[in-house]
Amino acid sequence: MREIGVPHPRLPLPSAGQLDDMATFLGWLNEAIPLVEHLGILAMQRKDDALSWDVALGPNLNDKGTGFGGALTAQTTLLGWCWTTLWLRSLGYARDVVVAEANQRFLAPVNGDYQLICTPENERGPALLEKQLKARGKGRIALVQRLWCDETLCLEARGDYAVLPAR
């Protein structure tokens, strides 16, 4: 059981030139953030600048039998945090990441298992963040998360994620 106010140990950084194994990262995430094991995340994939989750609807139902907005919001925020954390780790940075601002637009009911996909809002975002980190030791990036049920876009979210200075 996690103790309040005590940080969870960081996952060791991958070897230089290597990327995190998604199953290992998801296992660590389940330990680090207790809520994660209840979100129905089935798989995590990374391709190019996108990070995605396959998610089961069952654990995220509302009283109407569709996706609960609070759970979906938590997932979009967490997926952006994961994108930023994994991107930093791929560059050899072990840094704290926090969400600075987030918003969502609910476009259609979520009525089945779904996929959440996170990408930078601007294709230059990662390069700009890397430049900020080198110049100031901290920075921010805007990310977009989209929730798809089959071919239907059900939710679009946007978040600004801040990378804090090294401690």
Sequence and secondary structure as in RCSB ss.txt:
>XXXX:A:sequence
MREIGVPHPRLPLPSAGQLDDMATFLGWLNEAIPLVEHLGILAMQRKDDALSWDVALGPNLNDKGTGFGGALTAQ
TTLLGWCWTTLWLRSLGYARDVVVAEANQRFLAPVNGDYQLICTPENERGPALLEKQLKARGKGRIALVQRLWCD
ETLCLEARGDYAVLPAR
>XXXX:A:secstr
   TT          TT    HHHHHHHHHHHSGGGGGS EEEEEEETTEEEEEE SGGGB TTSSB HHHHHHH
HHHHHHHHHHHHHHHTT    EEEEEEEEEE S   S EEEEEEESSTTHHHHHHHHHHHHS EEEEEEEEEEET
TEEEEEEEEEEEE    
